[in-house]
């Protein structure tokens, strides 16, 4: 979570809230929230492909395949 917060230049609390509101992709493993690298990569690809900002909520529940 700390690494993702630094990457997105936001606080960990902001990410926790977005995840709780189903506005940011994450998986829970043994009580720990993990932000999948594939979700971040897809957000970056989409932003670069459209040359605009993307909504992280569009990547919630998308699956890895």
N, C-alpha and C positions, 0 to 999 in steps of 0.2 A: 504494500500500500504506500509506503514512504517513497519508493522509487517511482511509482506511477504519479504520485502527487508532485514530485519534483519535475517529472517529464511534462506534465500538463500545467505546471506552474500554478498550482492551487494547493490548498491545505488538505490534509488527510481527512479532516472532518467534512469538508465539502464533498469529497469522493464518497465517504461513508453515507452521507445524506442522499446523494444522487443514486447510489446503489440501493438504499432502502426504499427510495421512491421509484425504483425500476427505471431509472433514467441513465444508467451506466452499466455496462456488462461486467459481471463478476460471477465467480463460482465459489461456493463454500466447501472447504475441505477441512473436516474435523474442527469446525468452528472458526476457521481462519478464512478470511475473504481473499481471493486471488483474482487478479485481473489478467485474463488470458492474453498472452502476447499476440496471438492471431487476431484477436478483436482490435487491438491497438494497430496492428499492421493493416487491417482492413479499413479502419477509420482513416489512416494516413493515405492509403491508396485511393479511397473514395474522394478525399479532400483534394488530392493532387489531380485526380481524373476530372473532377468537376471544376477545379480551380476556385473552390469556394469552401466555406465552412460546412461541416457536417454535424448532424445531431447525433450524439452518442446513443441516445435512446433508440435510434434506428438499428443499432447493433445488439440490443438486448435480446437474448433468447434465440439468436441466429443459428447457433450450432457451429461446430468446427469444420464441417464438410461443405 
